[in-house]
Every structure is written in C-alpha cells, then in structure tokens.
Amino acid sequence: MVLLFLVMAFAIGLAVPLQSAVNNALRASLHSGSMLAALVSFAVGTVALLVVSALTGQPFAALGGLSRVPWWQWLGGFLGAFFVFGTTLLAPRIGLAAMVSLIVAGQVCSSLAFDHFGLIGLQARGLSWIRLLGAGFILAGAVLVNFGDRWLAR
C-alpha cells in the first residue's frame, strides 16, 4: 500500500506543471488575469469534489461542524488558492521548470521542518544527515535549473 501512495505522490508531482499550463491556457482563453483563471479553476475543482463526495457517500452532515473548526484550519483553502493563482501567474513569466523546481525546493525545506517538529498534529520524523543531503541536492537542482545555463554560457 505504501508503494501505491508513493506512486500517487509522484503522479501529483507530474500533474503540477500540467495544471499550471492548463490554467495559463485558460487565462489566455478568457483574456483575463491569473486571478480569474484561478477562480474558474477552483470552481471546477469544487464541483468535481462535490460530485465525487456524493458518489462516494461522504457524510455531508459533518459540514455542520464547520463553525467549531479553529480559524487556522480555514487557511488550507487560502493556501490552495495562493498556489493555483501563483502558478498561473508565474508559469508564463519564468517557465514551468524554473517555477516547479523552486516550488519543490520550498516544499522540501518546509516539509523537513514540519516533519522534524511534528507541526500541526503531524507525526514527528527526525532529521538525518541523509535527509538533509537529499534536500541539499534538491536545492542545488533548483539553482541549476534556474541559473545553470547562465553559468555555462560564460
């Protein structure tokens, strides 16, 4: 089962540039800015989640507990909107490879902190030199993707 989850995580990573490219094309088709394209993307996603939730028998009555949810748990939607808006804005300006390499580097850095400290109810997972080395390689990769051609062109 763990292998399936690892493959799913990789597939999600593969989808990020596709999502950014599709949302950028949507922005161009609408002759609008990134904000409106992100709004349409989220609206379509919301409808998709409603349909799948209904088809899988999710307990919609649980939504009655939303008033008891701590304020900071609402930030997930804001952060998702920031991600979709940001990638729609950045993809045509800096390119998909540059954008995704920096996103992944940022995700790995913050994830190591979340894992190490067990933040927001996550299980604590210690830092090791091998995990830090892996993060260093990812950071080095992001630097090379973004600046490597400039260094070699000298």
Backbone as CSV, one residue per row, in Angstrom:
resi,resn,N_x,N_y,N_z,CA_x,CA_y,CA_z,C_x,C_y,C_z
1,MET,0.828,-1.194,0.000,0.000,0.000,0.000,0.870,1.256,0.000
2,VAL,2.000,1.199,0.716,2.897,2.352,0.760,3.401,2.676,-0.639
3,LEU,3.700,1.650,-1.437,4.169,1.876,-2.804,3.116,2.620,-3.620
4,LEU,1.863,2.256,-3.452,0.780,2.955,-4.150,0.751,4.429,-3.755
5,PHE,0.929,4.720,-2.481,0.953,6.107,-2.017,2.149,6.861,-2.584
6,LEU,3.292,6.205,-2.676,4.477,6.847,-3.250,4.259,7.155,-4.728
7,VAL,3.670,6.216,-5.450,3.374,6.440,-6.869,2.358,7.571,-7.019
8,MET,1.364,7.599,-6.145,0.367,8.675,-6.188,1.017,10.037,-5.945
9,ALA,1.933,10.105,-4.989,2.629,11.370,-4.724,3.420,11.808,-5.942
10,PHE,4.085,10.867,-6.601,4.838,11.188,-7.811,3.896,11.671,-8.911
11,ALA,2.747,11.016,-9.048,1.762,11.413,-10.066,1.244,12.826,-9.806
12,ILE,1.034,13.158,-8.545,0.614,14.526,-8.205,1.699,15.502,-8.632
13,GLY,2.959,15.147,-8.385,4.060,15.995,-8.825,4.078,16.166,-10.337
14,LEU,3.784,15.085,-11.063,3.720,15.172,-12.519,2.592,16.090,-12.974
15,ALA,1.524,16.157,-12.199,0.356,16.949,-12.583,0.535,18.445,-12.351
16,VAL,1.429,18.841,-11.465,1.579,20.266,-11.139,1.918,21.109,-12.370
17,PRO,2.918,20.733,-13.176,3.181,21.549,-14.363,2.015,21.535,-15.351
18,LEU,1.341,20.381,-15.464,0.180,20.302,-16.353,-0.908,21.251,-15.880
19,GLN,-1.186,21.254,-14.575,-2.200,22.147,-14.025,-1.837,23.603,-14.303
20,SER,-0.588,23.946,-14.124,-0.144,25.318,-14.358,-0.299,25.694,-15.824
21,ALA,0.072,24.784,-16.713,-0.046,25.058,-18.146,-1.511,25.183,-18.564
22,VAL,-2.362,24.304,-18.041,-3.793,24.356,-18.364,-4.395,25.657,-17.851
23,ASN,-4.070,26.038,-16.622,-4.610,27.279,-16.071,-4.087,28.498,-16.817
24,ASN,-2.854,28.447,-17.284,-2.323,29.546,-18.087,-3.069,29.646,-19.417
25,ALA,-3.359,28.483,-20.042,-4.141,28.480,-21.280,-5.543,29.013,-21.025
26,LEU,-6.136,28.655,-19.893,-7.449,29.175,-19.518,-7.400,30.692,-19.379
27,ARG,-6.357,31.201,-18.719,-6.182,32.649,-18.566,-6.148,33.328,-19.930
28,ALA,-5.394,32.742,-20.860,-5.287,33.315,-22.211,-6.625,33.241,-22.938
29,SER,-7.338,32.126,-22.812,-8.635,31.983,-23.476,-9.661,32.970,-22.947
30,LEU,-9.581,33.250,-21.660,-10.522,34.200,-21.050,-10.112,35.655,-21.299
31,HIS,-8.896,35.843,-21.803,-8.350,37.201,-21.962,-8.454,37.946,-20.636
32,SER,-7.992,37.244,-19.588,-8.114,37.780,-18.231,-6.779,37.668,-17.520
33,GLY,-6.818,37.981,-16.261,-5.637,37.829,-15.431,-5.616,36.475,-14.754
34,SER,-4.557,36.239,-14.032,-4.369,34.966,-13.337,-5.416,34.743,-12.259
35,MET,-5.893,35.807,-11.646,-6.871,35.674,-10.563,-8.172,35.050,-11.069
36,LEU,-8.681,35.532,-12.200,-9.934,34.998,-12.727,-9.765,33.551,-13.187
37,ALA,-8.631,33.241,-13.787,-8.379,31.853,-14.199,-8.324,30.944,-12.972
38,ALA,-7.690,31.402,-11.904,-7.635,30.616,-10.672,-9.036,30.421,-10.095
39,LEU,-9.854,31.449,-10.159,-11.231,31.348,-9.666,-12.004,30.280,-10.441
40,VAL,-11.905,30.297,-11.767,-12.593,29.300,-12.575,-12.057,27.905,-12.251
41,SER,-10.745,27.781,-12.110,-10.137,26.503,-11.775,-10.673,25.974,-10.445
42,PHE,-10.755,26.833,-9.454,-11.274,26.414,-8.153,-12.757,26.076,-8.224
43,ALA,-13.519,26.797,-9.022,-14.951,26.496,-9.169,-15.132,25.103,-9.778
44,VAL,-14.360,24.796,-10.820,-14.441,23.480,-11.443,-14.007,22.410,-10.440
45,GLY,-12.940,22.673,-9.692,-12.483,21.735,-8.681,-13.527,21.506,-7.599
46,THR,-14.207,22.567,-7.190,-15.251,22.452,-6.173,-16.398,21.573,-6.661
47,VAL,-16.821,21.788,-7.897,-17.892,20.961,-8.460,-17.438,19.508,-8.547
48,ALA,-16.212,19.279,-8.989,-15.688,17.912,-9.081,-15.666,17.239,-7.711
49,LEU,-15.228,17.969,-6.689,-15.191,17.410,-5.340,-16.597,17.136,-4.798
50,LEU,-17.544,17.994,-5.123,-18.934,17.765,-4.707,-19.474,16.479,-5.331
51,VAL,-19.241,16.299,-6.623,-19.738,15.115,-7.322,-19.082,13.852,-6.766
52,VAL,-17.756,13.855,-6.626,-17.059,12.669,-6.113,-17.457,12.386,-4.673
53,SER,-17.615,13.442,-3.871,-18.051,13.253,-2.482,-19.428,12.610,-2.426
54,ALA,-20.330,13.074,-3.282,-21.678,12.495,-3.310,-21.630,11.044,-3.777
55,LEU,-20.848,10.769,-4.810,-20.766,9.408,-5.350,-20.130,8.419,-4.380
56,THR,-19.243,8.917,-3.518,-18.566,8.027,-2.566,-19.243,8.022,-1.198
57,GLY,-20.381,8.694,-1.082,-21.157,8.645,0.153,-20.555,9.392,1.326
58,GLN,-19.877,10.469,1.039,-19.299,11.259,2.130,-20.413,11.829,3.015
59,PRO,-20.192,11.882,4.321,-21.239,12.364,5.240,-21.324,13.901,5.239
60,PHE,-22.137,14.442,4.343,-22.270,15.898,4.240,-22.748,16.527,5.543
61,ALA,-23.405,15.756,6.403,-23.850,16.286,7.698,-22.661,16.750,8.539
62,ALA,-21.497,16.179,8.296,-20.294,16.579,9.044,-19.956,18.049,8.815
63,LEU,-20.416,18.614,7.718,-20.151,20.027,7.437,-20.827,20.942,8.456
64,GLY,-21.767,20.405,9.209,-22.398,21.176,10.275,-21.402,21.566,11.363
65,GLY,-20.299,20.871,11.447,-19.279,21.172,12.447,-18.297,22.251,12.014
66,LEU,-18.490,22.842,10.856,-17.558,23.861,10.373,-17.441,25.056,11.314
67,SER,-18.510,25.368,12.018,-18.462,26.533,12.918,-17.533,26.289,14.105
68,ARG,-17.203,25.033,14.378,-16.320,24.712,15.500,-14.861,24.525,15.071
69,VAL,-14.586,24.681,13.808,-13.221,24.485,13.296,-12.376,25.697,13.682
70,PRO,-11.163,25.486,14.205,-10.290,26.616,14.531,-9.992,27.457,13.288
71,TRP,-9.801,28.745,13.504,-9.615,29.682,12.391,-8.483,29.278,11.460
72,TRP,-7.399,28.754,12.009,-6.229,28.462,11.187,-6.452,27.284,10.248
73,GLN,-7.447,26.444,10.536,-7.733,25.322,9.656,-8.438,25.755,8.369
74,TRP,-8.923,26.982,8.347,-9.515,27.551,7.130,-8.423,27.996,6.150
75,LEU,-7.193,28.092,6.625,-6.102,28.583,5.779,-5.767,27.639,4.625
76,GLY,-6.128,26.379,4.732,-5.845,25.423,3.652,-6.432,25.877,2.325
77,GLY,-7.655,26.368,2.350,-8.283,26.869,1.123,-7.570,28.100,0.597
78,PHE,-7.186,28.982,1.502,-6.445,30.180,1.101,-5.113,29.796,0.478
79,LEU,-4.410,28.859,1.107,-3.112,28.426,0.593,-3.257,27.731,-0.761
80,GLY,-4.311,26.949,-0.920,-4.570,26.322,-2.217,-4.832,27.355,-3.295
81,ALA,-5.609,28.383,-2.953,-5.877,29.461,-3.905,-4.597,30.213,-4.242
82,PHE,-3.763,30.449,-3.241,-2.479,31.115,-3.464,-1.611,30.289,-4.408
83,PHE,-1.613,28.975,-4.218,-0.837,28.091,-5.079,-1.327,28.167,-6.522
84,VAL,-2.627,27.999,-6.731,-3.169,27.998,-8.092,-2.978,29.358,-8.745
85,PHE,-3.282,30.432,-8.020,-3.066,31.774,-8.560,-1.584,31.989,-8.874
86,GLY,-0.716,31.635,-7.914,0.717,31.867,-8.100,1.286,31.103,-9.272
87,THR,0.901,29.844,-9.418,1.437,29.067,-10.542,0.892,29.576,-11.872
88,THR,-0.347,30.030,-11.882,-0.915,30.586,-13.111,-0.208,31.883,-13.482
89,LEU,0.164,32.659,-12.481,0.881,33.905,-12.712,2.325,33.652,-13.144
90,LEU,2.997,32.717,-12.469,4.427,32.516,-12.684,4.785,31.687,-13.906
91,ALA,3.984,30.695,-14.246,4.333,29.771,-15.338,4.716,30.493,-16.629
92,PRO,3.921,31.451,-17.100,4.319,32.101,-18.355,5.462,33.095,-18.181
93,ARG,5.740,33.501,-16.962,6.773,34.516,-16.731,8.165,33.936,-16.509
94,ILE,8.235,32.816,-15.788,9.559,32.245,-15.507,9.723,30.849,-16.094
95,GLY,8.671,30.275,-16.638,8.726,28.935,-17.212,8.379,27.868,-16.189
96,LEU,7.889,26.749,-16.686,7.442,25.679,-15.799,8.590,25.048,-15.019
97,ALA,9.709,24.790,-15.673,10.818,24.121,-14.981,11.356,24.977,-13.842
98,ALA,11.550,26.261,-14.099,12.039,27.159,-13.048,11.040,27.232,-11.902
99,MET,9.770,27.390,-12.253,8.730,27.516,-11.228,8.627,26.252,-10.385
100,VAL,8.527,25.107,-11.048,8.331,23.859,-10.312,9.567,23.520,-9.482
101,SER,10.762,23.774,-10.003,11.963,23.464,-9.223,11.997,24.277,-7.936
102,LEU,11.600,25.519,-8.011,11.577,26.360,-6.806,10.449,25.955,-5.857
103,ILE,9.305,25.591,-6.423,8.192,25.118,-5.584,8.612,23.852,-4.833
104,VAL,9.206,22.913,-5.545,9.618,21.659,-4.911,10.684,21.921,-3.848
105,ALA,11.656,22.780,-4.159,12.690,23.106,-3.167,12.066,23.714,-1.916
106,GLY,11.126,24.629,-2.097,10.440,25.221,-0.955,9.632,24.193,-0.179
107,GLN,8.979,23.283,-0.900,8.190,22.251,-0.245,9.073,21.328,0.585
108,VAL,10.214,20.957,0.052,11.104,20.057,0.787,11.643,20.736,2.035
109,CYS,12.046,21.998,1.904,12.577,22.717,3.072,11.529,22.837,4.174
110,SER,10.332,23.280,3.822,9.304,23.433,4.856,8.841,22.073,5.376
111,SER,8.818,21.060,4.508,8.393,19.728,4.935,9.344,19.129,5.961
112,LEU,10.641,19.365,5.779,11.601,18.869,6.766,11.336,19.496,8.133
113,ALA,11.008,20.767,8.149,10.699,21.430,9.421,9.405,20.865,10.019
114,PHE,8.363,20.691,9.191,7.104,20.135,9.685,7.322,18.727,10.228
115,ASP,8.093,17.914,9.481,8.380,16.555,9.943,9.185,16.558,11.238
116,HIS,10.247,17.333,11.271,11.143,17.332,12.432,10.417,17.726,13.716
117,PHE,9.602,18.762,13.637,8.928,19.269,14.832,7.532,18.683,15.028
118,GLY,7.052,17.877,14.088,5.712,17.315,14.217,4.644,18.396,14.279
119,LEU,4.788,19.396,13.441,3.890,20.550,13.488,2.477,20.210,13.028
120,ILE,1.523,20.920,13.570,0.098,20.848,13.230,-0.410,19.405,13.294
121,GLY,0.003,18.683,14.309,-0.518,17.342,14.552,0.101,16.243,13.711
122,LEU,1.127,16.547,12.936,1.784,15.508,12.151,2.732,14.710,13.033
123,GLN,2.982,13.475,12.638,3.936,12.647,13.370,5.334,13.224,13.183
124,ALA,6.077,13.348,14.265,7.452,13.847,14.190,8.332,12.792,13.528
125,ARG,9.145,13.243,12.602,10.099,12.382,11.904,11.433,13.106,11.937
126,GLY,12.408,12.491,12.522,13.680,13.146,12.755,14.432,13.545,11.496
127,LEU,15.280,14.528,11.686,16.200,14.926,10.624,17.414,14.019,10.686
128,SER,17.926,13.673,9.548,19.160,12.896,9.486,20.050,13.554,8.451
129,TRP,21.317,13.202,8.477,22.220,13.797,7.503,21.827,13.403,6.082
130,ILE,21.267,12.213,5.905,20.900,11.770,4.558,19.685,12.545,4.046
131,ARG,18.729,12.846,4.926,17.571,13.660,4.517,18.010,15.085,4.205
132,LEU,18.915,15.619,5.014,19.427,16.965,4.748,20.240,16.991,3.452
133,LEU,20.998,15.941,3.193,21.748,15.852,1.947,20.794,15.809,0.754
134,GLY,19.732,15.034,0.874,18.720,14.975,-0.183,18.116,16.340,-0.443
135,ALA,17.793,17.066,0.634,17.258,18.420,0.479,18.285,19.334,-0.177
136,GLY,19.553,19.155,0.197,20.609,19.951,-0.424,20.704,19.696,-1.920
137,PHE,20.556,18.417,-2.319,20.571,18.096,-3.753,19.390,18.744,-4.470
138,ILE,18.231,18.738,-3.826,17.055,19.364,-4.439,17.273,20.866,-4.575
139,LEU,17.823,21.488,-3.537,18.126,22.924,-3.626,19.159,23.199,-4.719
140,ALA,20.183,22.352,-4.790,21.196,22.510,-5.839,20.560,22.342,-7.220
141,GLY,19.659,21.393,-7.339,18.946,21.200,-8.605,18.144,22.424,-8.990
142,ALA,17.461,23.029,-8.017,16.679,24.237,-8.300,17.589,25.366,-8.760
143,VAL,18.746,25.493,-8.125,19.705,26.526,-8.538,20.186,26.259,-9.962
144,LEU,20.509,25.005,-10.270,20.978,24.672,-11.616,19.900,24.877,-12.672
145,VAL,18.669,24.492,-12.356,17.571,24.694,-13.306,17.383,26.181,-13.591
146,ASN,17.538,27.008,-12.563,17.272,28.432,-12.720,18.467,29.241,-13.213
147,PHE,19.685,28.813,-12.882,20.854,29.630,-13.214,21.959,28.886,-13.960
148,GLY,21.862,27.576,-14.081,22.919,26.772,-14.678,23.297,27.196,-16.085
149,ASP,22.318,27.497,-16.925,22.619,27.921,-18.294,23.417,29.213,-18.320
150,ARG,23.135,30.104,-17.405,23.870,31.374,-17.352,25.328,31.166,-16.970
151,TRP,25.570,30.219,-16.087,26.930,29.950,-15.645,27.741,29.264,-16.747
152,LEU,27.077,28.363,-17.489,27.783,27.638,-18.536,27.966,28.465,-19.805
153,ALA,27.172,29.507,-19.967,27.231,30.344,-21.168,28.405,31.311,-21.124
154,ARG,29.112,31.389,-20.031,30.222,32.344,-19.897,31.367,32.003,-20.761
